[in-house]
Amino acid sequence: MTFFSVIIPLYNKEDYIEETIKSVLNQSFNDFEIIIVDDGSTDDSLKLASQFTDSKITLIKQKNLGASVARNKAIETAKGKYIAPLDADDIWHKNHLLELKSLINSFPNAGLFCNNYEIKLNDNFVIKANFNFSYGSDHLEIPDFFDANIINYIPSSSSTAFLKSSFVKLGAYDTSLRTGQDLDLWIRFALQYKVVFNPTITMVYNNYDDSSLSKSDYNLDRYNYISNFNTEEQQNPSLKKYLDVNRYAVALRCKINNEKKLYRKLKNEIDYKNLNIKQKFLINIPAFGLKLIKRFQCFLINRKIYVTAFK
C-alpha cells in the first residue's frame, strides 16, 4: 500500500500549480502518489497540471462543484494509507512528507498529524505561524487543541496528514460548506482523536492570493460550520472560546460586506470574555473604520510589519 496520498484540489491557480506540484515531486520521502482534482478551472491550471507526466500523478477533471467535493473525490480515489492535503498555491519544503512520517512514527495512535509552517503575506514577506501554546524541538501531543488554535490554526489545509480510514469514519468533508470545510474537519478530528505537532517548519502557506475554491464572501457558510458544534461547545469551554474567536472574525467580514442581520446574530452569540481587548474594540467600530484599519494593515505588511488582533 502507498504510504501517502497527496490530494490537491485545483481551481484557477495557473500562477502557482506548477511550483506546487514540483514541490511534491521533490520530496525526500518517496512513497506517495499525487491526486489532482481540477474543479472546472477556467484559466490554464488544467493545461499546466497536464504537462506533468510522472507516473505518481493522477489527474481528475470535474465540473465546478467546490473544494469539499474536489477533496472528497481525491480521497475516494486515493490508494494511500495516509492522506496529505495540499492547496494548489502552497509549497512544501523537501522534508515535508519525511517529517510527517517521523511524527506518525512518534504517535502512531494519533488522529491528526500537523507540521509547523510559514505564512506568505506577500511576495516579499513570509512569517512564522504563531500558536497559543509552548513547544520546543520535540514532537508533542497538543494539550488543549482549541485553546492552542486561537492565533493561527495549527492544522492548515496543507500542513497535515491523517489516516484515510479515520477520515471516512468522521464523514469526510462537508459538501454543504463552500468555505470552512477544512476547519470543520479539524474540529471533528480534535473531538475524536489526539492531535500531534511537529515543530519543524516544512511548508509555506500562501495567504496572499485571493483566487480560491473557497470564496471570500461565503459568510453564511462560515456561520453554519461554527453552528455545527453548538452542542459540543456547551460542554467544552476551550471549544467555545475557539468558536467565539471565529464568530468574531466572521462578524468583521459581515460588517464590511454590510450583512447586518448575520453580523448581529454572530455578535449576540459571542461570550465577550473569550475576546481580547483589540477584538472587543474592532467588533464594535463602524465598517468604514474597519476598512481603514485593514488598509493600514496592508500598508504595514508591504513594509514587512505584521500586526494582528489575534494576540
Backbone as CSV, one residue per row, in Angstrom:
resi,resn,N_x,N_y,N_z,CA_x,CA_y,CA_z,C_x,C_y,C_z
1,MET,0.843,-1.200,0.000,0.000,0.000,0.000,0.880,1.252,0.000
2,THR,0.514,2.217,-0.807,1.194,3.514,-0.800,1.055,4.154,0.580
3,PHE,2.098,4.831,1.048,2.029,5.411,2.387,1.194,6.694,2.381
4,PHE,1.549,7.671,1.544,0.817,8.943,1.477,0.091,9.091,0.138
5,SER,-1.128,9.555,0.198,-1.814,10.084,-0.983,-1.893,11.596,-0.813
6,VAL,-1.215,12.308,-1.697,-1.229,13.771,-1.684,-2.415,14.228,-2.527
7,ILE,-3.336,14.958,-1.921,-4.543,15.374,-2.651,-4.510,16.884,-2.866
8,ILE,-4.726,17.283,-4.115,-4.656,18.698,-4.496,-5.938,19.091,-5.226
9,PRO,-6.820,19.884,-4.584,-7.958,20.447,-5.307,-7.473,21.652,-6.112
10,LEU,-7.881,21.745,-7.363,-7.330,22.756,-8.269,-8.442,23.576,-8.899
11,TYR,-8.371,24.875,-8.691,-9.304,25.788,-9.365,-8.606,27.130,-9.608
12,ASN,-8.342,27.419,-10.863,-7.804,28.717,-11.284,-6.561,29.138,-10.488
13,LYS,-5.555,28.284,-10.512,-4.281,28.555,-9.847,-3.123,28.479,-10.848
14,GLU,-3.317,29.034,-12.026,-2.306,28.915,-13.074,-0.965,29.533,-12.680
15,ASP,-0.980,30.502,-11.783,0.266,31.154,-11.373,1.046,30.334,-10.341
16,TYR,0.439,29.276,-9.819,1.039,28.569,-8.692,1.200,27.067,-8.899
17,ILE,0.328,26.437,-9.680,0.209,24.984,-9.661,1.498,24.271,-10.071
18,GLU,2.251,24.815,-11.005,3.490,24.148,-11.415,4.476,24.046,-10.250
19,GLU,4.677,25.149,-9.542,5.610,25.142,-8.417,5.117,24.234,-7.300
20,THR,3.798,24.208,-7.100,3.224,23.343,-6.067,3.487,21.875,-6.382
21,ILE,3.224,21.464,-7.607,3.457,20.065,-7.993,4.939,19.724,-7.896
22,LYS,5.793,20.607,-8.364,7.238,20.363,-8.285,7.692,20.174,-6.849
23,SER,7.082,20.921,-5.919,7.486,20.805,-4.514,7.131,19.435,-3.945
24,VAL,6.104,18.794,-4.495,5.758,17.432,-4.065,6.708,16.420,-4.700
25,LEU,6.938,16.549,-5.995,7.817,15.610,-6.686,9.245,15.653,-6.144
26,ASN,9.598,16.751,-5.483,10.947,16.926,-4.954,11.095,16.412,-3.522
27,GLN,10.077,15.740,-2.989,10.119,15.273,-1.601,11.212,14.227,-1.382
28,SER,11.851,14.305,-0.217,12.889,13.334,0.116,12.294,11.976,0.500
29,PHE,11.061,11.966,1.028,10.342,10.711,1.271,9.525,10.412,0.027
30,ASN,9.720,9.230,-0.549,9.273,8.991,-1.918,8.058,8.083,-2.045
31,ASP,7.517,7.586,-0.937,6.402,6.639,-1.021,5.081,7.406,-1.002
32,PHE,4.715,7.950,-2.140,3.488,8.747,-2.244,2.941,8.703,-3.662
33,GLU,1.669,9.050,-3.763,1.017,9.325,-5.029,0.430,10.734,-4.952
34,ILE,0.146,11.320,-6.097,-0.469,12.650,-6.159,-1.783,12.536,-6.909
35,ILE,-2.857,12.999,-6.301,-4.163,13.023,-6.966,-4.627,14.466,-7.049
36,ILE,-4.741,14.964,-8.276,-5.177,16.333,-8.525,-6.594,16.283,-9.082
37,VAL,-7.503,17.025,-8.462,-8.863,17.131,-8.985,-9.084,18.561,-9.454
38,ASP,-9.175,18.730,-10.778,-9.460,20.055,-11.326,-10.958,20.308,-11.236
39,ASP,-11.306,21.380,-10.547,-12.705,21.689,-10.250,-13.269,22.682,-11.274
40,GLY,-13.124,22.349,-12.544,-13.687,23.190,-13.599,-12.953,24.501,-13.783
41,SER,-11.616,24.463,-13.703,-10.831,25.694,-13.875,-11.147,26.358,-15.218
42,THR,-11.153,27.692,-15.205,-11.415,28.464,-16.429,-10.158,29.153,-16.948
43,ASP,-9.029,28.963,-16.259,-7.753,29.511,-16.736,-6.897,28.351,-17.259
44,ASP,-5.590,28.482,-17.255,-4.713,27.437,-17.785,-4.233,26.443,-16.727
45,SER,-4.893,26.395,-15.570,-4.468,25.490,-14.495,-4.423,24.034,-14.959
46,LEU,-5.495,23.572,-15.578,-5.569,22.186,-16.022,-4.500,21.890,-17.065
47,LYS,-4.308,22.800,-18.001,-3.289,22.622,-19.043,-1.903,22.490,-18.415
48,LEU,-1.588,23.324,-17.445,-0.273,23.294,-16.812,-0.080,22.022,-15.989
49,ALA,-1.116,21.608,-15.283,-1.021,20.370,-14.498,-0.868,19.159,-15.414
50,SER,-1.499,19.218,-16.568,-1.456,18.091,-17.505,-0.077,17.889,-18.117
51,GLN,0.780,18.882,-18.041,2.111,18.770,-18.632,3.025,17.834,-17.835
52,PHE,2.655,17.559,-16.581,3.458,16.653,-15.762,3.101,15.206,-16.125
53,THR,4.097,14.428,-16.460,3.867,13.058,-16.917,4.347,12.010,-15.916
54,ASP,4.728,12.434,-14.716,5.206,11.491,-13.712,4.117,10.460,-13.393
55,SER,4.515,9.209,-13.281,3.553,8.125,-13.043,2.882,8.221,-11.672
56,LYS,3.437,9.016,-10.770,2.824,9.190,-9.452,1.550,10.027,-9.511
57,ILE,1.342,10.744,-10.614,0.263,11.731,-10.686,-0.978,11.153,-11.358
58,THR,-2.128,11.320,-10.702,-3.436,11.048,-11.295,-4.188,12.364,-11.379
59,LEU,-4.677,12.710,-12.562,-5.379,13.971,-12.776,-6.839,13.679,-13.122
60,ILE,-7.731,14.230,-12.318,-9.169,14.018,-12.491,-9.822,15.358,-12.821
61,LYS,-10.739,15.347,-13.769,-11.464,16.565,-14.148,-12.924,16.427,-13.733
62,GLN,-13.460,17.524,-13.158,-14.879,17.556,-12.846,-15.403,18.961,-13.103
63,LYS,-16.726,19.083,-13.224,-17.304,20.416,-13.329,-17.159,21.128,-12.002
64,ASN,-17.360,22.426,-11.997,-17.134,23.228,-10.798,-18.158,22.890,-9.712
65,LEU,-17.699,22.141,-8.700,-18.568,21.709,-7.605,-18.068,22.165,-6.249
66,GLY,-16.885,22.775,-6.192,-16.377,23.317,-4.945,-15.293,22.466,-4.307
67,ALA,-14.614,23.076,-3.331,-13.445,22.465,-2.704,-13.778,21.175,-1.964
68,SER,-14.910,21.139,-1.260,-15.265,19.944,-0.497,-15.432,18.742,-1.406
69,VAL,-16.147,18.936,-2.495,-16.391,17.830,-3.428,-15.079,17.390,-4.075
70,ALA,-14.244,18.363,-4.455,-12.964,18.030,-5.084,-12.074,17.238,-4.126
71,ARG,-12.007,17.658,-2.876,-11.182,16.949,-1.895,-11.723,15.550,-1.618
72,ASN,-13.043,15.441,-1.464,-13.634,14.125,-1.226,-13.392,13.179,-2.396
73,LYS,-13.500,13.701,-3.613,-13.259,12.879,-4.798,-11.817,12.375,-4.825
74,ALA,-10.877,13.245,-4.501,-9.472,12.852,-4.485,-9.227,11.767,-3.440
75,ILE,-9.797,11.924,-2.255,-9.572,10.949,-1.181,-10.284,9.631,-1.482
76,GLU,-11.438,9.706,-2.106,-12.132,8.484,-2.523,-11.268,7.673,-3.490
77,THR,-10.542,8.361,-4.350,-9.678,7.711,-5.340,-8.374,7.227,-4.729
78,ALA,-7.973,7.809,-3.605,-6.642,7.588,-3.036,-6.395,6.130,-2.647
79,LYS,-5.174,5.683,-2.907,-4.736,4.331,-2.538,-3.846,4.347,-1.294
80,GLY,-3.486,5.530,-0.819,-2.578,5.639,0.313,-3.241,5.356,1.645
81,LYS,-2.432,4.921,2.613,-2.923,4.721,3.979,-3.196,6.056,4.647
82,TYR,-2.310,7.033,4.395,-2.451,8.367,4.978,-2.729,9.387,3.876
83,ILE,-3.558,10.359,4.207,-3.889,11.453,3.294,-3.096,12.688,3.708
84,ALA,-2.441,13.315,2.727,-1.716,14.570,2.961,-2.304,15.633,2.042
85,PRO,-3.206,16.483,2.551,-3.823,17.516,1.702,-2.814,18.603,1.342
86,LEU,-3.034,19.212,0.186,-2.187,20.321,-0.259,-3.004,21.241,-1.148
87,ASP,-3.070,22.520,-0.785,-3.721,23.506,-1.653,-2.843,23.803,-2.850
88,ALA,-3.458,24.172,-3.954,-2.752,24.302,-5.232,-1.880,25.539,-5.328
89,ASP,-1.840,26.355,-4.273,-0.961,27.528,-4.279,0.023,27.529,-3.115
90,ASP,0.099,26.414,-2.384,1.046,26.302,-1.273,2.276,25.509,-1.712
91,ILE,3.336,25.616,-0.914,4.608,24.997,-1.267,5.109,24.153,-0.100
92,TRP,5.494,22.915,-0.404,6.137,22.059,0.584,7.644,22.167,0.455
93,HIS,8.335,22.243,1.590,9.777,22.068,1.579,10.077,20.584,1.346
94,LYS,11.297,20.314,0.986,11.694,18.956,0.597,11.444,17.933,1.697
95,ASN,11.446,18.365,2.957,11.343,17.441,4.090,9.916,17.247,4.595
96,HIS,8.916,17.789,3.914,7.553,17.811,4.472,7.022,16.406,4.769
97,LEU,7.003,15.540,3.779,6.458,14.200,3.995,7.348,13.375,4.924
98,LEU,8.639,13.565,4.849,9.552,12.860,5.748,9.269,13.223,7.203
99,GLU,9.028,14.499,7.463,8.744,14.946,8.832,7.360,14.484,9.283
100,LEU,6.402,14.432,8.382,5.096,13.875,8.748,5.228,12.397,9.091
101,LYS,6.007,11.680,8.308,6.233,10.251,8.588,6.899,10.081,9.956
102,SER,7.849,10.938,10.284,8.514,10.886,11.583,7.521,11.140,12.713
103,LEU,6.608,12.076,12.527,5.591,12.382,13.534,4.640,11.201,13.708
104,ILE,4.270,10.584,12.601,3.409,9.393,12.667,4.109,8.277,13.435
105,ASN,5.395,8.110,13.207,6.150,7.088,13.941,6.176,7.381,15.443
106,SER,6.223,8.668,15.804,6.257,9.053,17.219,4.914,8.832,17.904
107,PHE,3.822,9.051,17.177,2.474,8.946,17.755,1.573,8.136,16.821
108,PRO,1.817,6.838,16.710,1.063,6.046,15.737,-0.434,5.964,16.013
109,ASN,-0.859,6.255,17.226,-2.279,6.160,17.572,-3.007,7.501,17.526
110,ALA,-2.322,8.550,17.108,-2.972,9.860,16.990,-3.891,9.883,15.773
111,GLY,-4.712,10.922,15.704,-5.646,11.031,14.586,-5.259,12.065,13.557
112,LEU,-4.704,13.193,14.027,-4.360,14.297,13.132,-2.911,14.695,13.389
113,PHE,-2.121,14.697,12.311,-0.685,14.950,12.389,-0.383,16.284,11.725
114,CYS,0.258,17.215,12.466,0.432,18.586,11.985,1.900,18.996,12.020
115,ASN,2.418,19.443,10.888,3.743,20.054,10.839,3.642,21.561,11.025
116,ASN,4.711,22.154,11.524,4.813,23.610,11.624,4.979,24.208,10.226
117,TYR,4.666,25.492,10.083,4.702,26.107,8.757,4.956,27.608,8.829
118,GLU,5.200,28.180,7.657,5.345,29.627,7.489,4.145,30.164,6.713
119,ILE,3.927,31.478,6.834,2.804,32.127,6.154,3.338,33.204,5.228
120,LYS,2.980,33.108,3.964,3.376,34.105,2.973,2.316,35.201,2.921
121,LEU,2.678,36.398,3.389,1.751,37.528,3.401,1.795,38.330,2.113
122,ASN,2.946,38.364,1.477,3.065,38.857,0.105,4.350,38.271,-0.484
123,ASP,4.667,38.654,-1.697,5.808,38.038,-2.385,7.132,38.262,-1.666
124,ASN,7.201,39.265,-0.815,8.460,39.613,-0.161,8.424,39.479,1.355
125,PHE,7.337,38.912,1.898,7.180,38.894,3.348,6.581,37.571,3.794
126,VAL,7.400,36.762,4.466,6.983,35.469,5.000,7.241,35.467,6.498
127,ILE,6.239,35.041,7.284,6.379,34.996,8.735,6.155,33.577,9.230
128,LYS,6.635,33.291,10.431,6.361,32.006,11.055,4.942,32.005,11.621
129,ALA,4.260,30.859,11.511,2.958,30.725,12.161,3.124,30.868,13.669
130,ASN,2.111,31.425,14.305,2.156,31.707,15.735,1.011,30.961,16.418
131,PHE,1.340,30.103,17.372,0.331,29.297,18.043,0.270,29.631,19.524
132,ASN,-0.872,29.342,20.126,-1.116,29.707,21.516,-0.751,28.568,22.481
133,PHE,0.461,28.017,22.295,0.973,27.035,23.248,2.493,26.994,23.112
134,SER,3.137,26.466,24.127,4.597,26.423,24.151,5.103,25.096,23.616
135,TYR,6.209,25.155,22.885,6.825,23.927,22.388,8.310,24.177,22.169
136,GLY,9.064,23.084,22.139,10.487,23.167,21.874,10.797,22.572,20.518
137,SER,11.682,21.582,20.487,12.041,20.951,19.219,11.480,19.540,19.092
138,ASP,10.863,19.021,20.146,10.388,17.638,20.141,8.937,17.544,19.665
139,HIS,8.609,16.402,19.066,7.214,16.108,18.741,6.389,16.078,20.028
140,LEU,5.137,16.519,19.943,4.313,16.502,21.145,2.843,16.395,20.796
141,GLU,2.080,15.899,21.761,0.621,15.953,21.670,0.177,17.326,22.147
142,ILE,-0.696,17.971,21.408,-1.166,19.307,21.775,-2.090,19.178,22.986
143,PRO,-1.765,19.832,24.102,-2.503,19.597,25.345,-3.942,20.110,25.322
144,ASP,-4.183,21.255,24.711,-5.526,21.822,24.619,-5.678,22.378,23.213
145,PHE,-6.137,21.544,22.302,-6.122,21.869,20.881,-6.852,23.170,20.573
146,PHE,-8.037,23.363,21.108,-8.838,24.528,20.724,-8.243,25.821,21.260
147,ASP,-7.767,25.814,22.489,-7.120,26.999,23.020,-5.830,27.307,22.261
148,ALA,-5.137,26.272,21.838,-3.879,26.459,21.109,-4.086,27.064,19.727
149,ASN,-5.320,27.057,19.228,-5.611,27.468,17.850,-6.124,28.897,17.691
150,ILE,-6.140,29.683,18.747,-6.833,30.960,18.651,-6.003,32.081,18.012
151,ILE,-4.753,31.815,17.654,-3.957,32.809,16.910,-3.895,32.373,15.451
152,ASN,-3.008,31.438,15.124,-3.027,30.774,13.818,-3.530,29.351,14.000
153,TYR,-4.117,28.799,12.945,-4.579,27.418,13.004,-3.376,26.471,12.980
154,ILE,-3.328,25.541,13.915,-2.240,24.560,13.921,-2.331,23.657,12.694
155,PRO,-3.495,23.064,12.419,-3.606,22.368,11.138,-4.014,23.371,10.047
156,SER,-3.231,23.467,9.001,-3.656,24.229,7.830,-4.074,23.229,6.759
157,SER,-4.612,23.723,5.671,-5.085,22.831,4.606,-3.946,22.196,3.836
158,SER,-2.680,22.500,4.209,-1.538,21.907,3.512,-0.451,21.389,4.453
159,SER,-0.691,21.399,5.753,0.374,21.041,6.707,0.105,19.750,7.457
160,THR,-0.957,19.014,7.104,-1.418,17.909,7.924,-1.366,16.568,7.197
161,ALA,-1.595,15.518,7.964,-1.856,14.185,7.429,-2.818,13.477,8.377
162,PHE,-3.563,12.516,7.834,-4.482,11.728,8.648,-4.749,10.401,7.936
163,LEU,-5.131,9.397,8.699,-5.490,8.113,8.128,-6.729,8.257,7.246
164,LYS,-6.706,7.635,6.093,-7.905,7.641,5.250,-9.072,6.997,5.987
165,SER,-8.799,5.940,6.734,-9.862,5.248,7.466,-10.505,6.151,8.519
166,SER,-9.714,6.981,9.196,-10.275,7.916,10.187,-11.133,8.969,9.509
167,PHE,-10.668,9.458,8.363,-11.413,10.441,7.591,-12.780,9.894,7.209
168,VAL,-12.820,8.645,6.765,-14.088,8.028,6.375,-15.020,7.904,7.577
169,LYS,-14.475,7.512,8.720,-15.288,7.374,9.934,-15.898,8.716,10.357
170,LEU,-15.150,9.795,10.151,-15.637,11.122,10.548,-16.667,11.694,9.572
171,GLY,-16.788,11.090,8.404,-17.817,11.540,7.471,-17.341,12.437,6.359
172,ALA,-16.019,12.549,6.153,-15.446,13.291,5.018,-15.679,14.796,5.156
173,TYR,-15.269,15.551,4.127,-15.516,16.997,4.106,-16.999,17.257,3.902
174,ASP,-17.529,18.249,4.587,-18.942,18.611,4.499,-19.184,19.342,3.183
175,THR,-19.876,18.702,2.253,-20.082,19.286,0.923,-21.110,20.416,0.922
176,SER,-21.784,20.641,2.035,-22.701,21.787,2.111,-21.956,23.091,2.380
177,LEU,-20.673,22.985,2.758,-19.876,24.167,3.074,-19.019,24.548,1.875
178,ARG,-19.212,25.759,1.373,-18.401,26.240,0.257,-17.078,26.828,0.747
179,THR,-16.971,27.103,2.017,-15.731,27.525,2.647,-15.754,27.047,4.099
180,GLY,-14.590,26.935,4.720,-14.522,26.483,6.100,-14.617,24.983,6.272
181,GLN,-14.634,24.240,5.136,-14.783,22.788,5.252,-13.585,22.126,5.919
182,ASP,-12.403,22.705,5.760,-11.230,22.137,6.434,-11.278,22.415,7.935
183,LEU,-11.685,23.619,8.332,-11.794,23.940,9.755,-12.828,23.056,10.436
184,ASP,-13.932,22.819,9.761,-14.957,21.916,10.276,-14.381,20.520,10.498
185,LEU,-13.585,20.049,9.551,-12.982,18.719,9.681,-11.996,18.660,10.835
186,TRP,-11.170,19.707,11.006,-10.192,19.693,12.099,-10.894,19.620,13.457
187,ILE,-12.014,20.320,13.599,-12.744,20.259,14.866,-13.236,18.840,15.118
188,ARG,-13.780,18.200,14.090,-14.264,16.831,14.263,-13.124,15.877,14.620
189,PHE,-11.968,16.078,13.990,-10.810,15.268,14.361,-10.441,15.493,15.824
190,ALA,-10.374,16.760,16.248,-9.918,17.072,17.603,-10.895,16.586,18.665
191,LEU,-12.164,16.501,18.342,-13.151,15.998,19.297,-13.082,14.478,19.454
192,GLN,-12.494,13.790,18.473,-12.495,12.332,18.486,-11.108,11.705,18.668
193,TYR,-10.045,12.451,18.319,-8.708,11.874,18.268,-7.686,12.814,18.913
194,LYS,-6.513,12.243,19.215,-5.377,13.058,19.620,-4.851,13.833,18.414
195,VAL,-4.436,15.081,18.653,-3.790,15.895,17.621,-2.337,16.108,18.043
196,VAL,-1.400,15.821,17.144,0.022,15.907,17.482,0.723,16.887,16.552
197,PHE,1.865,17.380,17.016,2.519,18.522,16.362,4.011,18.286,16.223
198,ASN,4.533,18.617,15.063,5.963,18.584,14.778,6.451,20.026,14.625
199,PRO,7.316,20.516,15.514,7.751,21.918,15.446,8.599,22.279,14.224
200,THR,9.066,21.281,13.471,9.881,21.567,12.293,9.035,22.212,11.202
201,ILE,9.485,23.355,10.691,8.753,24.058,9.614,9.012,23.349,8.297
202,THR,7.942,22.948,7.608,8.099,22.157,6.381,7.296,22.680,5.200
203,MET,6.608,23.787,5.341,5.800,24.272,4.219,5.555,25.768,4.329
204,VAL,5.082,26.349,3.214,4.716,27.758,3.146,3.251,27.856,2.735
205,TYR,2.444,28.438,3.624,1.018,28.652,3.356,0.849,30.014,2.704
206,ASN,0.223,30.023,1.537,0.045,31.257,0.778,-1.223,31.973,1.237
207,ASN,-1.054,33.033,2.011,-2.178,33.834,2.487,-2.323,35.115,1.665
208,TYR,-1.755,35.103,0.475,-1.639,36.319,-0.335,-2.585,36.307,-1.520
209,ASP,-2.789,35.139,-2.126,-3.610,35.050,-3.326,-5.081,35.023,-2.955
210,ASP,-5.911,35.805,-3.659,-7.330,35.902,-3.344,-8.194,34.922,-4.138
211,SER,-7.671,34.350,-5.213,-8.466,33.410,-6.000,-8.448,32.065,-5.309
212,SER,-9.627,31.494,-5.057,-9.684,30.290,-4.236,-10.934,29.495,-4.540
213,LEU,-10.874,28.184,-4.249,-12.082,27.379,-4.294,-13.066,27.826,-3.218
214,SER,-12.571,28.397,-2.145,-13.411,28.873,-1.047,-13.547,30.387,-1.162
215,LYS,-14.707,30.854,-1.576,-14.885,32.264,-1.872,-14.943,33.106,-0.601
216,SER,-14.451,34.334,-0.713,-14.295,35.182,0.465,-15.610,35.717,1.007
217,ASP,-16.697,35.648,0.200,-17.940,36.264,0.648,-18.964,35.244,1.152
218,TYR,-18.546,34.014,1.409,-19.472,32.979,1.860,-19.603,32.998,3.380
219,ASN,-20.063,34.106,3.908,-20.113,34.241,5.358,-21.188,33.382,6.006
220,LEU,-22.273,33.110,5.298,-23.296,32.227,5.860,-22.750,30.814,6.032
221,ASP,-21.921,30.368,5.088,-21.287,29.060,5.231,-20.364,29.035,6.440
222,ARG,-19.635,30.128,6.644,-18.759,30.207,7.820,-19.596,30.131,9.104
223,TYR,-20.714,30.814,9.116,-21.594,30.756,10.278,-22.114,29.333,10.494
224,ASN,-22.465,28.667,9.399,-23.022,27.315,9.515,-21.998,26.323,10.055
225,TYR,-20.728,26.437,9.614,-19.735,25.489,10.127,-19.525,25.715,11.633
226,ILE,-19.537,26.967,12.079,-19.407,27.244,13.511,-20.603,26.666,14.272
227,SER,-21.796,26.835,13.704,-23.025,26.397,14.374,-23.161,24.881,14.434
228,ASN,-22.377,24.169,13.633,-22.419,22.704,13.675,-22.049,22.155,15.040
229,PHE,-21.367,22.985,15.855,-20.823,22.488,17.124,-21.449,23.182,18.325
230,ASN,-22.697,23.657,18.166,-23.370,24.347,19.272,-23.520,23.457,20.498
231,THR,-23.807,22.201,20.292,-23.981,21.285,21.427,-22.652,21.010,22.119
232,GLU,-21.626,20.720,21.322,-20.312,20.373,21.894,-19.692,21.538,22.662
233,GLU,-19.899,22.770,22.182,-19.245,23.902,22.836,-19.838,24.192,24.218
234,GLN,-21.065,23.750,24.453,-21.658,23.956,25.767,-20.957,23.132,26.848
235,GLN,-20.304,22.057,26.450,-19.612,21.176,27.383,-18.090,21.350,27.338
236,ASN,-17.614,22.231,26.474,-16.176,22.360,26.259,-15.806,23.840,26.186
237,PRO,-15.362,24.438,27.306,-15.052,25.874,27.317,-13.976,26.278,26.309
238,SER,-12.995,25.418,26.067,-11.956,25.751,25.089,-12.530,25.807,23.681
239,LEU,-13.421,24.877,23.355,-14.086,24.906,22.050,-14.959,26.147,21.933
240,LYS,-15.655,26.508,22.995,-16.487,27.715,22.980,-15.632,28.951,22.702
241,LYS,-14.468,29.044,23.344,-13.572,30.175,23.112,-13.093,30.196,21.663
242,TYR,-12.675,29.053,21.162,-12.200,28.941,19.783,-13.289,29.371,18.794
243,LEU,-14.522,28.899,19.017,-15.608,29.242,18.106,-16.006,30.705,18.233
244,ASP,-15.912,31.265,19.434,-16.217,32.689,19.597,-15.215,33.562,18.860
245,VAL,-13.941,33.173,18.884,-12.937,33.917,18.118,-13.239,33.811,16.620
246,ASN,-13.716,32.656,16.187,-14.127,32.511,14.797,-15.380,33.338,14.492
247,ARG,-16.316,33.372,15.427,-17.505,34.212,15.250,-17.099,35.683,15.092
248,TYR,-16.167,36.110,15.923,-15.650,37.481,15.829,-15.106,37.759,14.428
249,ALA,-14.281,36.837,13.899,-13.671,37.054,12.588,-14.722,37.120,11.491
250,VAL,-15.731,36.252,11.563,-16.800,36.272,10.552,-17.652,37.530,10.711
251,ALA,-17.874,37.957,11.945,-18.658,39.175,12.181,-18.006,40.391,11.521
252,LEU,-16.678,40.471,11.585,-15.985,41.577,10.918,-16.200,41.522,9.409
253,ARG,-16.115,40.329,8.834,-16.372,40.177,7.400,-17.784,40.639,7.058
254,CYS,-18.752,40.251,7.905,-20.142,40.625,7.668,-20.333,42.141,7.740
255,LYS,-19.683,42.769,8.700,-19.813,44.212,8.829,-19.264,44.913,7.592
256,ILE,-18.113,44.482,7.125,-17.508,45.083,5.928,-18.391,44.855,4.706
257,ASN,-19.041,43.666,4.624,-19.907,43.332,3.486,-21.337,43.836,3.643
258,ASN,-21.602,44.553,4.740,-22.937,45.105,5.012,-23.989,44.012,5.211
259,GLU,-23.586,42.883,5.778,-24.514,41.799,6.102,-24.962,42.005,7.555
260,LYS,-25.848,42.962,7.746,-26.169,43.428,9.090,-26.859,42.373,9.942
261,LYS,-27.778,41.635,9.353,-28.526,40.635,10.130,-27.611,39.543,10.646
262,LEU,-26.726,39.034,9.783,-25.810,37.979,10.199,-24.775,38.515,11.184
263,TYR,-24.351,39.759,10.987,-23.415,40.391,11.928,-24.018,40.422,13.332
264,ARG,-25.259,40.860,13.433,-25.903,40.955,14.756,-26.073,39.569,15.383
265,LYS,-26.399,38.598,14.562,-26.588,37.236,15.065,-25.281,36.696,15.643
266,LEU,-24.216,36.866,14.911,-22.905,36.417,15.390,-22.507,37.147,16.668
267,LYS,-22.684,38.449,16.671,-22.289,39.281,17.808,-23.029,38.852,19.081
268,ASN,-24.296,38.502,18.929,-25.095,38.106,20.086,-24.727,36.722,20.619
269,GLU,-24.058,35.909,19.814,-23.713,34.554,20.237,-22.332,34.465,20.896
270,ILE,-21.601,35.576,20.904,-20.246,35.586,21.461,-20.275,35.848,22.961
271,ASP,-19.522,35.056,23.703,-19.230,35.369,25.095,-17.983,36.259,25.076
272,TYR,-18.154,37.525,25.437,-17.083,38.502,25.244,-15.884,38.282,26.164
273,LYS,-16.028,37.409,27.148,-14.865,37.049,27.958,-13.836,36.295,27.116
274,ASN,-14.261,35.759,25.983,-13.372,34.990,25.114,-12.641,35.837,24.074
275,LEU,-12.884,37.136,24.055,-12.198,38.037,23.127,-11.187,38.889,23.886
276,ASN,-10.112,39.266,23.204,-9.146,40.174,23.821,-9.585,41.629,23.608
277,ILE,-8.830,42.557,24.157,-9.214,43.981,24.101,-9.293,44.481,22.670
278,LYS,-8.331,44.128,21.834,-8.339,44.577,20.443,-9.565,44.054,19.701
279,GLN,-9.911,42.799,19.946,-11.060,42.213,19.266,-12.376,42.852,19.715
280,LYS,-12.496,43.139,21.000,-13.701,43.810,21.501,-13.855,45.195,20.875
281,PHE,-12.741,45.867,20.674,-12.776,47.196,20.041,-13.195,47.086,18.579
282,LEU,-12.570,46.171,17.852,-12.812,46.083,16.404,-14.225,45.643,16.065
283,ILE,-14.806,44.775,16.870,-16.132,44.267,16.543,-17.215,45.335,16.719
284,ASN,-16.880,46.419,17.407,-17.871,47.465,17.682,-17.684,48.745,16.884
285,ILE,-16.591,48.877,16.138,-16.392,50.122,15.392,-17.145,50.063,14.060
286,PRO,-17.437,51.215,13.446,-18.161,51.230,12.170,-17.361,50.562,11.048
287,ALA,-18.078,50.181,9.992,-17.455,49.470,8.874,-16.352,50.293,8.223
288,PHE,-16.559,51.609,8.104,-15.529,52.429,7.453,-14.238,52.429,8.279
289,GLY,-14.380,52.315,9.599,-13.207,52.229,10.453,-12.453,50.922,10.244
290,LEU,-13.201,49.823,10.097,-12.569,48.537,9.822,-11.813,48.567,8.495
291,LYS,-12.420,49.186,7.491,-11.778,49.248,6.177,-10.492,50.064,6.240
292,LEU,-10.519,51.141,7.001,-9.305,51.944,7.156,-8.204,51.157,7.865
293,ILE,-8.574,50.434,8.905,-7.602,49.640,9.646,-7.037,48.530,8.765
294,LYS,-7.908,47.909,7.941,-7.431,46.863,7.036,-6.437,47.429,6.026
295,ARG,-6.722,48.610,5.500,-5.792,49.237,4.548,-4.462,49.565,5.235
296,PHE,-4.542,49.991,6.491,-3.322,50.291,7.223,-2.522,49.016,7.489
297,GLN,-3.215,47.932,7.804,-2.523,46.653,7.988,-1.800,46.246,6.705
298,CYS,-2.442,46.412,5.548,-1.797,46.092,4.266,-0.588,46.998,4.024
299,PHE,-0.716,48.257,4.407,0.396,49.203,4.292,1.592,48.712,5.105
300,LEU,1.324,48.251,6.333,2.394,47.756,7.193,3.006,46.469,6.640
301,ILE,2.158,45.569,6.124,2.666,44.317,5.550,3.616,44.605,4.397
302,ASN,3.277,45.592,3.582,4.153,45.957,2.468,5.504,46.484,2.947
303,ARG,5.555,46.864,4.220,6.812,47.311,4.831,7.349,46.266,5.816
304,LYS,6.855,45.042,5.651,7.310,43.883,6.421,7.084,44.037,7.919
305,ILE,5.919,44.600,8.247,5.480,44.699,9.639,4.112,44.040,9.725
306,TYR,3.959,43.075,10.624,2.689,42.370,10.731,2.080,42.596,12.101
307,VAL,0.865,43.134,12.126,0.119,43.372,13.363,-1.210,42.634,13.253
308,THR,-1.577,41.892,14.283,-2.822,41.125,14.263,-3.613,41.351,15.539
309,ALA,-4.923,41.189,15.451,-5.782,41.318,16.624,-5.945,39.996,17.355
310,PHE,-5.308,38.938,16.850,-5.500,37.619,17.444,-4.528,37.331,18.582
311,LYS,-3.666,38.290,18.936,-2.813,38.137,20.103,-2.479,39.495,20.688
